[in-house]
Amino acid sequence: MDANEIAIWYGRGRRDFSGTYLRDAEMSGAALPGIDLSGADLSGANMTTADLTGANLAGAVLRGTGLQWAKLGGADLQGAVLDATLLEGADLSGANLRGADLSSADFTNVNLTGANLSETNLRGADLYGARLAGVDLTGADVTGADFRTADLSQTPSFTWTMYKSVKSAAGADLPPEIGQ
């Protein structure tokens, strides 16, 4: 099944496309709120500005996918693979990313407010300017991640140990427990 077929079937009311192979698919600007792409392979796909609000992407492979300015609020990305994914400016507020591989992903200016990032791999991720208020980072690996100018002020799960392992947190709003 290709991106055009997904759009046609989605328009007819189908929402379950779990396990679909969509490597390198062109899906920029697609409006697919509530779609089920759990376990799908979307590696290298272009989903820039796509509306995937409330989508199920649990266990999906989005390696190197372009999701700049995409709407992923409330999406389920638990256990998904998003290493080296481009997410600049995306909205992931309230998304569930528990246990996801987010290593080397670009989260520049992303809204992650209220998201679940517990047990995630954020090694080497770029979170420059990200909004992380109320995010759960319990058990996350942030080694070498860049948190410059990020808003972590209401993120008590961002610990001193995490702070010491990041690449940079210059200019970030840190939780009061850490200060500067």
C-alpha positions as CSV (number, residue, x, y, z in Angstrom):
1,M,0.0,0.0,0.0
2,D,1.4,3.4,-0.9
3,A,0.6,6.9,0.5
4,N,-2.0,7.6,-2.1
5,E,-3.9,4.5,-1.2
6,I,-3.7,5.4,2.5
7,A,-5.3,8.8,1.7
8,I,-8.1,7.2,-0.3
9,W,-8.9,4.5,2.2
10,Y,-8.6,7.0,5.1
11,G,-11.1,9.3,3.3
12,R,-13.5,6.4,3.1
13,G,-13.4,5.9,6.9
14,R,-10.6,3.3,7.3
15,R,-8.2,4.1,10.2
16,D,-6.3,0.9,10.8
17,F,-3.1,0.8,8.7
18,S,-1.0,-1.0,11.3
19,G,2.1,-2.8,10.1
20,T,2.0,-0.9,6.7
21,Y,5.3,-0.5,4.8
22,L,5.6,3.1,3.8
23,R,9.4,3.7,3.5
24,D,10.3,7.0,1.8
25,A,6.6,7.8,1.3
26,E,5.6,11.3,0.4
27,M,3.0,12.3,3.0
28,S,3.7,16.0,3.6
29,G,0.6,17.9,4.6
30,A,-1.5,14.8,5.0
31,A,-4.5,15.1,7.3
32,L,-4.7,11.8,9.1
33,P,-5.8,12.5,12.7
34,G,-6.5,9.3,14.7
35,I,-4.9,7.0,12.1
36,D,-3.4,3.7,13.4
37,L,0.1,3.2,12.0
38,S,1.3,1.1,14.9
39,G,4.2,-1.2,13.8
40,A,4.4,0.6,10.4
41,D,7.7,1.2,8.7
42,L,7.8,4.9,7.8
43,S,11.6,5.2,7.6
44,G,12.7,8.2,5.5
45,A,9.1,9.3,4.8
46,N,8.3,13.0,4.4
47,M,5.5,13.8,6.7
48,T,6.3,17.5,7.1
49,T,3.2,19.5,8.4
50,A,1.1,16.3,8.5
51,D,-1.8,16.2,11.0
52,L,-1.3,13.0,13.0
53,T,-3.1,14.3,16.1
54,G,-4.1,11.3,18.3
55,A,-2.5,8.8,16.0
56,N,-1.3,5.4,17.1
57,L,2.3,5.0,16.1
58,A,3.3,2.6,18.9
59,G,6.2,0.5,17.8
60,A,6.4,2.2,14.4
61,V,9.8,2.8,12.7
62,L,10.3,6.4,11.8
63,R,14.0,6.4,11.4
64,G,15.1,9.5,9.5
65,T,11.5,10.6,8.9
66,G,10.8,14.2,8.2
67,L,8.1,15.4,10.7
68,Q,8.9,19.1,10.8
69,W,6.0,21.2,12.0
70,A,3.8,18.0,12.2
71,K,0.8,17.8,14.6
72,L,1.3,14.8,16.9
73,G,-0.5,16.1,20.0
74,G,-1.8,13.2,22.0
75,A,-0.2,10.6,19.7
76,D,0.9,7.2,21.0
77,L,4.5,6.7,20.0
78,Q,5.3,4.2,22.8
79,G,8.3,2.1,21.8
80,A,8.6,3.7,18.4
81,V,12.0,4.2,16.7
82,L,12.6,7.8,15.8
83,D,16.4,8.0,15.8
84,A,17.7,10.7,13.5
85,T,14.2,11.9,12.9
86,L,13.6,15.6,12.0
87,L,10.8,17.0,14.3
88,E,11.7,20.8,14.3
89,G,8.7,22.9,15.3
90,A,6.4,19.8,15.7
91,D,3.6,19.7,18.3
92,L,3.9,16.6,20.5
93,S,2.1,18.0,23.5
94,G,0.6,15.2,25.6
95,A,2.1,12.5,23.4
96,N,3.2,9.1,24.8
97,L,6.8,8.4,23.8
98,R,7.6,6.0,26.6
99,G,10.4,3.7,25.8
100,A,11.0,5.3,22.3
101,D,14.4,5.5,20.7
102,L,14.8,9.3,20.1
103,S,18.6,9.2,19.8
104,S,20.1,12.0,17.6
105,A,16.6,13.3,16.8
106,D,16.1,17.0,16.1
107,F,13.5,18.4,18.5
108,T,14.4,22.0,17.9
109,N,11.6,24.3,19.1
110,V,9.2,21.3,19.6
111,N,6.3,21.5,21.9
112,L,6.5,18.5,24.2
113,T,4.4,20.0,27.0
114,G,2.9,17.2,29.2
115,A,4.5,14.4,27.1
116,N,5.6,11.1,28.5
117,L,9.3,10.6,27.7
118,S,10.0,8.1,30.5
119,E,12.5,5.3,29.7
120,T,13.4,7.0,26.3
121,N,16.7,7.1,24.6
122,L,17.5,10.8,24.0
123,R,21.3,10.3,23.6
124,G,22.6,13.0,21.3
125,A,19.1,14.5,20.7
126,D,18.8,18.2,19.9
127,L,16.1,19.8,22.1
128,Y,17.2,23.4,21.5
129,G,14.3,25.7,22.6
130,A,12.0,22.8,23.2
131,R,9.0,23.3,25.6
132,L,9.2,20.5,28.1
133,A,6.8,21.7,30.9
134,G,5.3,18.8,32.8
135,V,7.2,16.2,30.8
136,D,8.0,12.9,32.5
137,L,11.7,12.1,31.9
138,T,11.9,9.3,34.5
139,G,14.5,6.8,33.5
140,A,15.4,8.6,30.3
141,D,18.9,8.6,28.9
142,V,19.8,12.2,28.0
143,T,23.6,11.6,27.7
144,G,25.0,14.2,25.2
145,A,21.6,15.7,24.5
146,D,21.4,19.5,23.8
147,F,18.9,21.3,26.0
148,R,20.1,24.9,25.2
149,T,17.3,27.4,25.8
150,A,14.8,24.6,26.5
151,D,12.0,25.1,29.1
152,L,12.5,22.5,31.8
153,S,11.2,24.8,34.6
154,Q,8.2,22.5,35.4
155,T,9.9,19.2,34.9
156,P,11.0,17.8,38.3
157,S,11.9,14.5,36.7
158,F,14.9,16.3,35.0
159,T,17.4,15.5,37.7
160,W,20.9,16.7,38.7
161,T,22.4,13.5,37.3
162,M,20.7,14.1,34.0
163,Y,21.9,17.7,34.0
164,K,25.5,16.6,34.4
165,S,25.2,14.2,31.5
166,V,23.8,16.6,28.8
167,K,25.9,18.3,26.1
168,S,24.6,21.7,27.1
169,A,21.7,23.3,29.0
170,A,23.0,26.9,28.5
171,G,20.1,29.4,28.7
172,A,17.6,26.7,29.7
173,D,14.9,27.3,32.3
174,L,15.8,24.6,34.8
175,P,13.7,23.0,37.6
176,P,14.1,24.9,40.9
177,E,15.8,21.8,42.4
178,I,18.7,22.3,39.9
179,G,18.9,26.0,39.4
180,Q,22.0,27.3,37.7
